[in-house]
Amino acid sequence: MNQPPAEIGPGEFYPVVGVGPHPKPWPVGEQYDPELLENGDRRNVLDKYRYWSVSAIVADLNTKRHALRIAIENWQHDLNIGSIVRTANAFNVSSVHIVGKRDWNRRGAMVTDKYLTVIHHPTVADFKTWCDENQVAIIGIDNVEVSTPIESAKFPKNCVLFLGQEGAGMSDEAVAVCEQVLAITQYGSTRSMNASAAGAISMYAWAMQHLHK
């Protein structure tokens, strides 16, 4: 069912993403989307989810969400937010929290936000209230004076990793609501790394303690 590479020039090809129309007879089940079966499924999804509707994929993911949550400050429409959301989808987090402006830059998410629960909080205080009510520990990720090394940190299982914006980092108000703030040790000449890269590393650090045992 995989399509052959498409030719873009003499001897030049690029791979076609996904699969083409499903041969008949079609598989039977409520999870399947007739339009995808008819026309093919070009989405970036696991083979298990080929031809499934978005709602069916979300329903299945909801049965195995991890306790980890991700929060991102959104004051300047940072392009990195979308990339962080895409990584959050890869780790199947319980929820993503956008703190600040409601509209955020979705370009880097590559529509993966459709498969996640995204919650908006207009202020840091509102986010903190939500975390307190749901007994979720807030762990900041940034290189600031109060930070301790992420390499030696013990992550609570039920927590939210709170990330700041590219360049500016976490706001003082955000740092103040964290139980702890963790920094990724830098071994080169720069003081910090890209926010989306820091998000991926911190999610993996949590996963190494709670998923890989």
MDTraj code that builds the backbone (N, CA, C; nanometers):
import mdtraj as md
import numpy as np

residues = "MET ASN GLN PRO PRO ALA GLU ILE GLY PRO GLY GLU PHE TYR PRO VAL VAL GLY VAL GLY PRO HIS PRO LYS PRO TRP PRO VAL GLY GLU GLN TYR ASP PRO GLU LEU LEU GLU ASN GLY ASP ARG ARG ASN VAL LEU ASP LYS TYR ARG TYR TRP SER VAL SER ALA ILE VAL ALA ASP LEU ASN THR LYS ARG HIS ALA LEU ARG ILE ALA ILE GLU ASN TRP GLN HIS ASP LEU ASN ILE GLY SER ILE VAL ARG THR ALA ASN ALA PHE ASN VAL SER SER VAL HIS ILE VAL GLY LYS ARG ASP TRP ASN ARG ARG GLY ALA MET VAL THR ASP LYS TYR LEU THR VAL ILE HIS HIS PRO THR VAL ALA ASP PHE LYS THR TRP CYS ASP GLU ASN GLN VAL ALA ILE ILE GLY ILE ASP ASN VAL GLU VAL SER THR PRO ILE GLU SER ALA LYS PHE PRO LYS ASN CYS VAL LEU PHE LEU GLY GLN GLU GLY ALA GLY MET SER ASP GLU ALA VAL ALA VAL CYS GLU GLN VAL LEU ALA ILE THR GLN TYR GLY SER THR ARG SER MET ASN ALA SER ALA ALA GLY ALA ILE SER MET TYR ALA TRP ALA MET GLN HIS LEU HIS LYS".split()
xyz = np.array([
    [0.0820, -0.1209, 0.0000],
    [0.0000, 0.0000, 0.0000],
    [0.0852, 0.1256, 0.0000],
    [0.2134, 0.1147, 0.0355],
    [0.3003, 0.2303, 0.0293],
    [0.3223, 0.2694, -0.1147],
    [0.3200, 0.3994, -0.1413],
    [0.3370, 0.4495, -0.2759],
    [0.4844, 0.4591, -0.3127],
    [0.5205, 0.4387, -0.4394],
    [0.6597, 0.4543, -0.4801],
    [0.6998, 0.6003, -0.4744],
    [0.8303, 0.6283, -0.4638],
    [0.8764, 0.7667, -0.4612],
    [0.8317, 0.8418, -0.5859],
    [0.7992, 0.9680, -0.5704],
    [0.7566, 1.0500, -0.6831],
    [0.8775, 1.1157, -0.7479],
    [0.8782, 1.1181, -0.8817],
    [0.9911, 1.1765, -0.9534],
    [0.9731, 1.3274, -0.9622],
    [1.0766, 1.4023, -0.9244],
    [1.0715, 1.5484, -0.9297],
    [1.1682, 1.6032, -1.0342],
    [1.2426, 1.5166, -1.0964],
    [1.3374, 1.5555, -1.2005],
    [1.4048, 1.4312, -1.2522],
    [1.4821, 1.4419, -1.3581],
    [1.5502, 1.3248, -1.4127],
    [1.6359, 1.2551, -1.3072],
    [1.5936, 1.1370, -1.2670],
    [1.6692, 1.0618, -1.1686],
    [1.6577, 1.1137, -1.0269],
    [1.5685, 1.2105, -1.0037],
    [1.5529, 1.2678, -0.8698],
    [1.4147, 1.2337, -0.8165],
    [1.4114, 1.1870, -0.6933],
    [1.2855, 1.1449, -0.6339],
    [1.2724, 1.1985, -0.4922],
    [1.1497, 1.2152, -0.4463],
    [1.1268, 1.2416, -0.3045],
    [1.0229, 1.1417, -0.2549],
    [1.0367, 1.0967, -0.1328],
    [0.9451, 0.9941, -0.0826],
    [0.8051, 1.0496, -0.0598],
    [0.7057, 0.9682, -0.0906],
    [0.5673, 1.0056, -0.0645],
    [0.5321, 0.9597, 0.0762],
    [0.4827, 1.0509, 0.1571],
    [0.4502, 1.0205, 0.2959],
    [0.3209, 0.9414, 0.3032],
    [0.3168, 0.8431, 0.3914],
    [0.1936, 0.7712, 0.4180],
    [0.1640, 0.6605, 0.3193],
    [0.0358, 0.6291, 0.3062],
    [-0.0098, 0.5187, 0.2216],
    [-0.1216, 0.5669, 0.1299],
    [-0.1369, 0.4935, 0.0207],
    [-0.2411, 0.5269, -0.0752],
    [-0.3752, 0.4677, -0.0379],
    [-0.4709, 0.4725, -0.1304],
    [-0.6040, 0.4158, -0.1043],
    [-0.5946, 0.2692, -0.0622],
    [-0.6797, 0.2311, 0.0312],
    [-0.6775, 0.0935, 0.0803],
    [-0.7474, 0.0016, -0.0205],
    [-0.6834, -0.1096, -0.0566],
    [-0.7501, -0.2033, -0.1493],
    [-0.8756, -0.2617, -0.0848],
    [-0.9718, -0.2903, -0.1671],
    [-1.0953, -0.3511, -0.1173],
    [-1.0815, -0.5025, -0.1153],
    [-1.1502, -0.5689, -0.0215],
    [-1.2472, -0.5131, 0.0739],
    [-1.1808, -0.4335, 0.1853],
    [-1.2470, -0.3260, 0.2271],
    [-1.1933, -0.2413, 0.3325],
    [-1.2057, -0.3098, 0.4688],
    [-1.1150, -0.2767, 0.5604],
    [-1.1283, -0.3286, 0.6972],
    [-1.2536, -0.2716, 0.7635],
    [-1.3089, -0.3486, 0.8534],
    [-1.4334, -0.3091, 0.9202],
    [-1.4042, -0.2641, 1.0623],
    [-1.4621, -0.1520, 1.1015],
    [-1.4459, -0.1025, 1.2373],
    [-1.4797, 0.0449, 1.2448],
    [-1.5322, 0.0884, 1.3605],
    [-1.5716, 0.2279, 1.3761],
    [-1.4525, 0.3226, 1.3711],
    [-1.3313, 0.2708, 1.3948],
    [-1.2143, 0.3567, 1.3978],
    [-1.1734, 0.4056, 1.2590],
    [-1.2183, 0.3381, 1.1553],
    [-1.1731, 0.3724, 1.0206],
    [-1.2508, 0.4889, 0.9602],
    [-1.1787, 0.5737, 0.8873],
    [-1.2360, 0.6895, 0.8201],
    [-1.2562, 0.6537, 0.6732],
    [-1.3803, 0.6476, 0.6243],
    [-1.4056, 0.6086, 0.4848],
    [-1.3322, 0.6951, 0.3826],
    [-1.3194, 0.8233, 0.4119],
    [-1.2515, 0.9125, 0.3184],
    [-1.1031, 0.8768, 0.3060],
    [-1.0410, 0.8421, 0.4207],
    [-0.9005, 0.8027, 0.4173],
    [-0.8831, 0.6686, 0.3473],
    [-0.9748, 0.5762, 0.3707],
    [-0.9684, 0.4469, 0.3026],
    [-0.9802, 0.4649, 0.1515],
    [-1.0625, 0.5580, 0.1115],
    [-1.0872, 0.5822, -0.0314],
    [-0.9715, 0.6538, -0.0991],
    [-0.9155, 0.7558, -0.0301],
    [-0.8176, 0.8439, -0.0936],
    [-0.6733, 0.8251, -0.0475],
    [-0.6543, 0.7503, 0.0588],
    [-0.5195, 0.7331, 0.1122],
    [-0.4987, 0.8166, 0.2371],
    [-0.3982, 0.7787, 0.3146],
    [-0.3690, 0.8461, 0.4420],
    [-0.2257, 0.8989, 0.4375],
    [-0.2123, 1.0296, 0.4182],
    [-0.0801, 1.0926, 0.4059],
    [-0.0333, 1.1574, 0.5365],
    [-0.0986, 1.1299, 0.6462],
    [-0.0617, 1.1914, 0.7738],
    [0.0618, 1.1263, 0.8331],
    [0.1289, 1.2000, 0.9191],
    [0.2460, 1.1476, 0.9898],
    [0.1981, 1.0798, 1.1183],
    [0.1444, 0.9588, 1.1028],
    [0.0950, 0.8825, 1.2177],
    [0.1582, 0.7441, 1.2169],
    [0.1550, 0.6790, 1.3326],
    [0.2049, 0.5417, 1.3422],
    [0.1261, 0.4500, 1.2481],
    [0.1914, 0.3444, 1.2011],
    [0.1235, 0.2498, 1.1124],
    [-0.0039, 0.1951, 1.1756],
    [-0.0009, 0.1804, 1.3078],
    [-0.1198, 0.1304, 1.3783],
    [-0.2421, 0.2161, 1.3515],
    [-0.2202, 0.3467, 1.3328],
    [-0.3313, 0.4405, 1.3184],
    [-0.3644, 0.4755, 1.1731],
    [-0.3046, 0.4056, 1.0778],
    [-0.3354, 0.4332, 0.9385],
    [-0.4843, 0.4120, 0.9104],
    [-0.5432, 0.5091, 0.8450],
    [-0.6837, 0.5104, 0.8043],
    [-0.7799, 0.5327, 0.9209],
    [-0.7275, 0.5541, 1.0410],
    [-0.8161, 0.5834, 1.1545],
    [-0.8587, 0.7299, 1.1493],
    [-0.9773, 0.7591, 1.1994],
    [-1.0206, 0.8980, 1.2137],
    [-0.9450, 0.9638, 1.3281],
    [-0.9386, 1.0962, 1.3272],
    [-0.8713, 1.1688, 1.4352],
    [-0.9355, 1.1361, 1.5694],
    [-1.0681, 1.1355, 1.5736],
    [-1.1376, 1.1094, 1.7002],
    [-1.1058, 0.9698, 1.7534],
    [-1.0915, 0.8724, 1.6641],
    [-1.0587, 0.7364, 1.7077],
    [-0.9160, 0.7291, 1.7611],
    [-0.8243, 0.8014, 1.6970],
    [-0.6858, 0.8043, 1.7454],
    [-0.6795, 0.8687, 1.8829],
    [-0.7474, 0.9810, 1.8985],
    [-0.7485, 1.0509, 2.0280],
    [-0.8069, 0.9616, 2.1365],
    [-0.9156, 0.8927, 2.1048],
    [-0.9789, 0.8047, 2.2038],
    [-0.8834, 0.6948, 2.2482],
    [-0.8067, 0.6400, 2.1543],
    [-0.7106, 0.5361, 2.1898],
    [-0.5956, 0.5935, 2.2721],
    [-0.5440, 0.7106, 2.2317],
    [-0.4360, 0.7738, 2.3071],
    [-0.4802, 0.8072, 2.4499],
    [-0.6068, 0.8455, 2.4649],
    [-0.6576, 0.8825, 2.5973],
    [-0.6557, 0.7661, 2.6954],
    [-0.6513, 0.6444, 2.6451],
    [-0.6495, 0.5283, 2.7343],
    [-0.5104, 0.5014, 2.7907],
    [-0.4089, 0.5727, 2.7392],
    [-0.2715, 0.5467, 2.7838],
    [-0.1882, 0.6732, 2.7945],
    [-0.2526, 0.7839, 2.8315],
    [-0.1791, 0.9082, 2.8524],
    [-0.0830, 0.8923, 2.9698],
    [0.0308, 0.9605, 2.9615],
    [0.1263, 0.9596, 3.0705],
    [0.0970, 1.0726, 3.1682],
    [0.1498, 1.0614, 3.2886],
    [0.1219, 1.1599, 3.3930],
    [0.1886, 1.2951, 3.3657],
    [0.2841, 1.2972, 3.2754],
    [0.3552, 1.4205, 3.2431],
    [0.2657, 1.5200, 3.1706],
    [0.2848, 1.6484, 3.2039],
    [0.2177, 1.7577, 3.1345],
    [0.3226, 1.8613, 3.0942],
    [0.2906, 1.9423, 2.9944],
    [0.3820, 2.0451, 2.9455],
    [0.3116, 2.1799, 2.9480],
    [0.3834, 2.2828, 2.9951],
    [0.3295, 2.4192, 2.9940],
    [0.4307, 2.5121, 2.9274],
    [0.3811, 2.6094, 2.8533],
    [0.4665, 2.7022, 2.7804],
    [0.4120, 2.8440, 2.7962],
    [0.4998, 2.9356, 2.8322],
    [0.4594, 3.0763, 2.8357],
    [0.4462, 3.1285, 2.6929],
    [0.3417, 3.2046, 2.6685],
    [0.3142, 3.2544, 2.5334],
    [0.2829, 3.4037, 2.5384],
    [0.3876, 3.4830, 2.5370],
    [0.3695, 3.6285, 2.5379],
    [0.4105, 3.6928, 2.4047],
    [0.4947, 3.6233, 2.3262],
    [0.5497, 3.6829, 2.2047],
    [0.5281, 3.5973, 2.0800],
    [0.4315, 3.5068, 2.0813],
    [0.4001, 3.4234, 1.9644],
    [0.5242, 3.3471, 1.9186],
    [0.5907, 3.2838, 2.0120],
    [0.7171, 3.2145, 1.9875],
    [0.6982, 3.0950, 1.8943],
    [0.7795, 3.0877, 1.7893],
    [0.7726, 2.9777, 1.6932],
    [0.8025, 2.8433, 1.7579],
    [0.8816, 2.8427, 1.8646],
    [0.9205, 2.7178, 1.9305],
    [0.8037, 2.6452, 1.9959],
    [0.6965, 2.7157, 2.0245],
    [0.5835, 2.6525, 2.0925],
    [0.5322, 2.5333, 2.0125],
    [0.5163, 2.5511, 1.8827],
    [0.4672, 2.4421, 1.7997],
    [0.5567, 2.3203, 1.8041],
    [0.6878, 2.3419, 1.8028],
    [0.7824, 2.2304, 1.8084],
    [0.7738, 2.1574, 1.9414],
    [0.7547, 2.2329, 2.0497],
    [0.7405, 2.1714, 2.1814],
    [0.6130, 2.0871, 2.1876],
    [0.5057, 2.1385, 2.1296],
    [0.3792, 2.0646, 2.1274],
    [0.3952, 1.9351, 2.0488],
    [0.4674, 1.9402, 1.9381],
    [0.4892, 1.8186, 1.8589],
    [0.5642, 1.7137, 1.9405],
    [0.6647, 1.7555, 2.0155],
    [0.7376, 1.6619, 2.1003],
    [0.6476, 1.6093, 2.2123],
    [0.5624, 1.6958, 2.2661],
    [0.4688, 1.6531, 2.3706],
    [0.3773, 1.5430, 2.3195],
    [0.3379, 1.5525, 2.1931],
    [0.2567, 1.4473, 2.1324],
    [0.3342, 1.3167, 2.1261],
    [0.4631, 1.3246, 2.0932],
    [0.5454, 1.2041, 2.0841],
    [0.5542, 1.1318, 2.2182],
    [0.5482, 1.2078, 2.3290],
    [0.5536, 1.1482, 2.4621],
    [0.4138, 1.1206, 2.5183],
    [0.3099, 1.1484, 2.4388],
    [0.1707, 1.1236, 2.4789],
    [0.1405, 1.1802, 2.6170],
    [0.1691, 1.3079, 2.6357],
    [0.1469, 1.3728, 2.7649],
    [-0.0017, 1.3872, 2.7926],
    [-0.0355, 1.4066, 2.9196],
    [-0.1760, 1.4208, 2.9586],
    [-0.2377, 1.5482, 2.9025],
    [-0.1584, 1.6560, 2.9017],
    [-0.2122, 1.7827, 2.8526],
    [-0.0995, 1.8806, 2.8249],
    [-0.1309, 1.9787, 2.7412],
    [-0.0408, 2.0899, 2.7127],
    [-0.1097, 2.2171, 2.7595],
    [-0.0348, 2.3035, 2.8285],
    [-0.0910, 2.4263, 2.8850],
    [-0.0231, 2.5477, 2.8208],
    [-0.1040, 2.6325, 2.7611],
    [-0.0558, 2.7570, 2.7019],
    [-0.0859, 2.8683, 2.8015],
    [0.0186, 2.9318, 2.8511],
    [0.0032, 3.0353, 2.9547],
    [0.0316, 3.1724, 2.8936],
    [-0.0699, 3.2582, 2.8912],
    [-0.0540, 3.3913, 2.8313],
    [-0.1561, 3.4109, 2.7214],
    [-0.1104, 3.4540, 2.6041],
    [-0.2006, 3.4751, 2.4917],
    [-0.2635, 3.3441, 2.4471],
    [-0.3924, 3.3520, 2.4113],
    [-0.4631, 3.2309, 2.3685],
    [-0.4093, 3.1800, 2.2341],
    [-0.3875, 3.2712, 2.1393],
    [-0.3368, 3.2312, 2.0081],
    [-0.1877, 3.2033, 2.0162],
    [-0.1469, 3.0882, 1.9671],
    [-0.0057, 3.0531, 1.9700],
    [0.0371, 3.0047, 1.8322],
    [0.1670, 3.0061, 1.8073],
    [0.2210, 2.9721, 1.6760],
    [0.2175, 2.8208, 1.6556],
    [0.1229, 2.7740, 1.5756],
    [0.1015, 2.6309, 1.5559],
    [0.1848, 2.5709, 1.4436],
    [0.2608, 2.6513, 1.3735],
    [0.3297, 2.6017, 1.2546],
    [0.4156, 2.4794, 1.2843],
    [0.4957, 2.4856, 1.3880],
    [0.5856, 2.3753, 1.4189],
    [0.5158, 2.2523, 1.4753],
    [0.3891, 2.2669, 1.5151],
    [0.3166, 2.1536, 1.5726],
    [0.2789, 2.0497, 1.4688],
    [0.2717, 2.0894, 1.3423],
    [0.2391, 1.9968, 1.2337],
    [0.1087, 1.9220, 1.2634],
    [0.0089, 1.9963, 1.3108],
    [-0.1272, 1.9507, 1.3446],
    [-0.1318, 1.8459, 1.4556],
    [-0.0213, 1.8232, 1.5259],
    [-0.0223, 1.7241, 1.6347],
    [-0.1073, 1.7699, 1.7526],
    [-0.1380, 1.9000, 1.7614],
    [-0.2232, 1.9478, 1.8702],
    [-0.3632, 1.8874, 1.8630],
    [-0.4025, 1.8374, 1.7452],
    [-0.5328, 1.7721, 1.7321],
    [-0.5434, 1.6474, 1.8192],
    [-0.4293, 1.5885, 1.8502],
    [-0.4271, 1.4636, 1.9252],
    [-0.3999, 1.4853, 2.0739],
    [-0.3988, 1.6107, 2.1176],
    [-0.3670, 1.6453, 2.2558],
    [-0.4782, 1.7261, 2.3193],
    [-0.4807, 1.7261, 2.4518],
    [-0.5674, 1.8172, 2.5262],
    [-0.4877, 1.9446, 2.5517],
    [-0.5307, 2.0549, 2.4914],
    [-0.4614, 2.1834, 2.5057],
    [-0.5472, 2.2757, 2.5920],
    [-0.4905, 2.3221, 2.7029],
    [-0.5631, 2.4070, 2.7985],
    [-0.4983, 2.5448, 2.8015],
    [-0.5801, 2.6486, 2.7926],
    [-0.5285, 2.7858, 2.7960],
    [-0.5470, 2.8471, 2.9334],
    [-0.4439, 2.9178, 2.9801],
    [-0.4495, 2.9934, 3.1050],
    [-0.4064, 3.1365, 3.0739],
    [-0.4918, 3.2342, 3.0973],
    [-0.4565, 3.3727, 3.0618],
    [-0.3419, 3.4304, 3.1435],
    [-0.3221, 3.3787, 3.2645],
    [-0.2156, 3.4309, 3.3509],
    [-0.1415, 3.3170, 3.4192],
    [-0.0231, 3.3472, 3.4703],
    [0.0527, 3.2484, 3.5466],
    [-0.0237, 3.2098, 3.6728],
    [-0.0894, 3.3069, 3.7344],
    [-0.1664, 3.2802, 3.8562],
    [-0.2791, 3.1807, 3.8286],
    [-0.3462, 3.1949, 3.7155],
    [-0.4531, 3.1023, 3.6787],
    [-0.3969, 2.9616, 3.6574],
    [-0.2819, 2.9534, 3.5943],
    [-0.2151, 2.8243, 3.5732],
    [-0.1786, 2.7608, 3.7067],
    [-0.1257, 2.8389, 3.7977],
    [-0.0877, 2.7884, 3.9298],
    [-0.2099, 2.7358, 4.0043],
    [-0.3202, 2.8057, 3.9960],
    [-0.4435, 2.7613, 4.0616],
    [-0.4872, 2.6260, 4.0064],
    [-0.4811, 2.6104, 3.8745],
    [-0.5192, 2.4839, 3.8118],
    [-0.4297, 2.3710, 3.8628],
    [-0.3013, 2.3955, 3.8690],
    [-0.2071, 2.2923, 3.9144],
    [-0.2318, 2.2547, 4.0600],
    [-0.2588, 2.3541, 4.1443],
    [-0.2873, 2.3269, 4.2848],
    [-0.4142, 2.2428, 4.2995],
    [-0.5171, 2.2776, 4.2238],
    [-0.6445, 2.2063, 4.2321],
    [-0.6323, 2.0622, 4.1824],
    [-0.5397, 2.0394, 4.0878],
    [-0.5235, 1.9062, 4.0304],
    [-0.4018, 1.8322, 4.0854],
    [-0.3388, 1.8912, 4.1874],
    [-0.2234, 1.8305, 4.2557],
    [-0.1119, 1.7924, 4.1575],
    [-0.0771, 1.8899, 4.0739],
    [0.0292, 1.8724, 3.9747],
    [0.1475, 1.9611, 4.0128],
    [0.2635, 1.9015, 4.0329],
    [0.3834, 1.9773, 4.0690],
    [0.4365, 2.0533, 3.9473],
    [0.4748, 2.1793, 3.9679],
    [0.5278, 2.2614, 3.8589],
    [0.6804, 2.2596, 3.8633],
    [0.7406, 2.2118, 3.7559],
    [0.8860, 2.2044, 3.7445],
    [0.9303, 2.2952, 3.6303],
    [1.0039, 2.4009, 3.6619],
    [1.0516, 2.4928, 3.5601],
    [1.1749, 2.4382, 3.4896],
    [1.1907, 2.4775, 3.3629],
    [1.3082, 2.4389, 3.2850],
    [1.3726, 2.5670, 3.2316],
    [1.4855, 2.6064, 3.2937],
    [1.5527, 2.7297, 3.2507],
    [1.6866, 2.7410, 3.3228],
    [1.7758, 2.8185, 3.2649],
    [1.9043, 2.8479, 3.3287],
    [1.8935, 2.9805, 3.4026],
    [1.8534, 2.9756, 3.5275],
    [1.8418, 3.0965, 3.6094],
    [1.9170, 3.0738, 3.7404],
    [1.9255, 3.1764, 3.8208],
    [2.0071, 3.1699, 3.9423],
    [1.9643, 3.0597, 4.0376],
    [1.8351, 3.0322, 4.0448],
    [1.7861, 2.9323, 4.1409],
    [1.7856, 2.7909, 4.0835],
    [1.8297, 2.7731, 3.9605],
    [1.8239, 2.6426, 3.8953],
    [1.9202, 2.5423, 3.9584],
    [1.8807, 2.4154, 3.9505],
    [1.9685, 2.3046, 3.9875],
    [1.9810, 2.2139, 3.8652],
    [2.0865, 2.1324, 3.8567],
    [2.1096, 2.0513, 3.7367],
    [1.9999, 1.9478, 3.7119],
    [1.9520, 1.9421, 3.5891],
    [1.8493, 1.8443, 3.5540],
    [1.9035, 1.7023, 3.5612],
    [2.0354, 1.6897, 3.5412],
    [2.0964, 1.5572, 3.5373],
    [2.0844, 1.4822, 3.6697],
    [2.0766, 1.5543, 3.7794],
    [2.0685, 1.4904, 3.9110],
    [1.9311, 1.5071, 3.9763],
    [1.8362, 1.5581, 3.9007],
    [1.7035, 1.5869, 3.9570],
    [1.6181, 1.4608, 3.9688],
    [1.5296, 1.4615, 4.0665],
    [1.4309, 1.3558, 4.0846],
    [1.2955, 1.4136, 4.0443],
    [1.2386, 1.3658, 3.9350],
    [1.1125, 1.4196, 3.8853],
    [0.9931, 1.3556, 3.9561],
    [0.8983, 1.4367, 4.0031],
    [0.7724, 1.3772, 4.0487],
    [0.7039, 1.3124, 3.9288],
    [0.6342, 1.2028, 3.9487],
    [0.5667, 1.1389, 3.8361],
    [0.4558, 1.2282, 3.7821],
    [0.3772, 1.2845, 3.8717],
    [0.2660, 1.3706, 3.8308],
    [0.3127, 1.5161, 3.8338],
    [0.3637, 1.5623, 3.7213],
    [0.4167, 1.6983, 3.7186],
    [0.3945, 1.7636, 3.5831],
    [0.4174, 1.8942, 3.5790],
    [0.4129, 1.9703, 3.4546],
    [0.5466, 2.0402, 3.4378],
    [0.6075, 2.0247, 3.3219],
    [0.7320, 2.0930, 3.2908],
    [0.6966, 2.2283, 3.2300],
    [0.7426, 2.3344, 3.2950],
    [0.7050, 2.4714, 3.2580],
    [0.8230, 2.5353, 3.1851],
    [0.8000, 2.5714, 3.0579],
    [0.9052, 2.6282, 2.9744],
    [0.8755, 2.7736, 2.9405],
    [0.9814, 2.8528, 2.9324],
    [0.9670, 2.9927, 2.8944],
    [0.9809, 3.0102, 2.7447],
    [0.9977, 3.1341, 2.7028],
    [1.0081, 3.1653, 2.5613],
    [1.1526, 3.1695, 2.5150],
    [1.1696, 3.1528, 2.3859],
    [1.3024, 3.1615, 2.3269],
    [1.3636, 3.2980, 2.3559],
    [1.4862, 3.3000, 2.4027],
    [1.5551, 3.4260, 2.4305],
    [1.5259, 3.4777, 2.5693],
    [1.4008, 3.5126, 2.5943],
    [1.3632, 3.5718, 2.7234],
    [1.3630, 3.4695, 2.8359],
    [1.3367, 3.3427, 2.8028],
    [1.3289, 3.2408, 2.9065],
    [1.2020, 3.2557, 2.9892],
    [1.2021, 3.1970, 3.1070],
    [1.0855, 3.2045, 3.1949],
    [1.0747, 3.3432, 3.2571],
    [0.9526, 3.3905, 3.2732],
    [0.9318, 3.5176, 3.3414],
    [0.9565, 3.4996, 3.4907],
    [0.9819, 3.6097, 3.5607],
    [1.0020, 3.6027, 3.7062],
    [0.8795, 3.5441, 3.7751],
    [0.7612, 3.5781, 3.7252],
    [0.6369, 3.5267, 3.7835],
    [0.6274, 3.3754, 3.7652],
    [0.6709, 3.3270, 3.6504],
    [0.6673, 3.1829, 3.6248],
    [0.7646, 3.1090, 3.7162],
    [0.8848, 3.1626, 3.7301],
    [0.9847, 3.1007, 3.8172],
    [0.9317, 3.0908, 3.9604],
    [0.8607, 3.1932, 4.0035],
    [0.8128, 3.2006, 4.1415],
    [0.7113, 3.0919, 4.1763],
    [0.6380, 3.0389, 4.0770],
    [0.5354, 2.9379, 4.1075],
    [0.5897, 2.7948, 4.0979],
    [0.7152, 2.7796, 4.0625],
    [0.7731, 2.6462, 4.0451],
    [0.8205, 2.5869, 4.1779],
    [0.8010, 2.4575, 4.1944],
    [0.8556, 2.3869, 4.3101],
    [1.0072, 2.3777, 4.2991],
    [1.0553, 2.3639, 4.1773],
    [1.1980, 2.3652, 4.1500],
    [1.2180, 2.4054, 4.0044],
    [1.3349, 2.4594, 3.9747],
    [1.3697, 2.4956, 3.8372],
    [1.4965, 2.4194, 3.8011],
    [1.4935, 2.3525, 3.6872],
    [1.6048, 2.2682, 3.6454],
    [1.6741, 2.3262, 3.5227],
    [1.8051, 2.3177, 3.5214],
    [1.8846, 2.3675, 3.4102],
    [1.9580, 2.2525, 3.3430],
    [1.9644, 2.2571, 3.2101],
    [2.0406, 2.1589, 3.1335],
    [2.1839, 2.2099, 3.1232],
    [2.2765, 2.1329, 3.1746],
    [2.4164, 2.1760, 3.1769],
    [2.4683, 2.2003, 3.0353],
    [2.5359, 2.3133, 3.0170],
    [2.5930, 2.3496, 2.8872],
    [2.7432, 2.3219, 2.8886],
    [2.7923, 2.2568, 2.7855],
    [2.9339, 2.2201, 2.7789],
    [3.0103, 2.2979, 2.6711],
    [2.9410, 2.3807, 2.5971],
    [3.0052, 2.4607, 2.4938],
    [3.0181, 2.6052, 2.5361],
    [3.0132, 2.6963, 2.4388],
    [3.0348, 2.8380, 2.4676],
    [2.9062, 2.9143, 2.4962],
    [2.7904, 2.8611, 2.4526],
    [2.6659, 2.9335, 2.4729],
    [2.6069, 2.9034, 2.6096],
    [2.5284, 2.9995, 2.6600],
    [2.4723, 2.9861, 2.7938],
    [2.3481, 2.8969, 2.7955],
    [2.2760, 2.8942, 2.6844],
    [2.1514, 2.8181, 2.6813],
    [2.1293, 2.7618, 2.5412],
    [2.0299, 2.6748, 2.5288],
    [1.9979, 2.6149, 2.3993],
    [1.8576, 2.6534, 2.3563],
    [1.8242, 2.6179, 2.2342],
    [1.6923, 2.6421, 2.1781],
    [1.5827, 2.5883, 2.2711],
    [1.4748, 2.6647, 2.2857],
    [1.3680, 2.6270, 2.3787],
    [1.3042, 2.4936, 2.3428],
    [1.2857, 2.4671, 2.2141],
    [1.2242, 2.3399, 2.1761],
    [1.3173, 2.2226, 2.2048],
    [1.4487, 2.2432, 2.1884],
    [1.5453, 2.1385, 2.2220],
    [1.5461, 2.1129, 2.3717],
    [1.5401, 2.2193, 2.4509],
    [1.5358, 2.2044, 2.5968],
    [1.4104, 2.1293, 2.6401],
    [1.2989, 2.1577, 2.5728],
    [1.1757, 2.0875, 2.6047],
    [1.1863, 1.9383, 2.5775],
    [1.2454, 1.9028, 2.4638],
    [1.2605, 1.7617, 2.4284],
    [1.3510, 1.6893, 2.5279],
    [1.4607, 1.7535, 2.5649],
    [1.5536, 1.6911, 2.6601],
    [1.4862, 1.6703, 2.7952],
    [1.4121, 1.7697, 2.8405],
    [1.3482, 1.7593, 2.9723],
    [1.2379, 1.6529, 2.9731],
    [1.1634, 1.6409, 2.8627],
    [1.0618, 1.5354, 2.8552],
    [1.1268, 1.3981, 2.8586],
    [1.2385, 1.3840, 2.7884],
    [1.3081, 1.2557, 2.7868],
    [1.3665, 1.2231, 2.9242],
    [1.4157, 1.3269, 2.9934],
    [1.4703, 1.3052, 3.1276],
    [1.3612, 1.2523, 3.2207],
    [1.2402, 1.3076, 3.2115],
    [1.1274, 1.2576, 3.2913],
    [1.0955, 1.1137, 3.2519],
    [1.0921, 1.0867, 3.1215],
    [1.0572, 0.9531, 3.0736],
    [1.1578, 0.8478, 3.1197],
    [1.2844, 0.8847, 3.1252],
    [1.3866, 0.7899, 3.1688],
    [1.3646, 0.7448, 3.3138],
    [1.3032, 0.8309, 3.3944],
    [1.2768, 0.7953, 3.5343],
    [1.1449, 0.7221, 3.5544],
    [1.0467, 0.7490, 3.4682],
    [0.9134, 0.6955, 3.4933],
    [0.8595, 0.5988, 3.3883],
    [0.9215, 0.5925, 3.2712],
    [0.8718, 0.5041, 3.1661],
    [0.9684, 0.3925, 3.1301],
    [1.0975, 0.4139, 3.1523],
    [1.1979, 0.3166, 3.1113],
    [1.2554, 0.2458, 3.2344],
    [1.1802, 0.1521, 3.2883],
    [1.2225, 0.0783, 3.4068],
    [1.2143, -0.0704, 3.3811],
])
top = md.Topology()
chain = top.add_chain()
for i, resn in enumerate(residues, 1):
    res = top.add_residue(resn, chain, resSeq=i)
    for name in ("N", "CA", "C"):
        top.add_atom(name, md.element.get_by_symbol(name[0]), res)
traj = md.Trajectory(xyz[None], top)
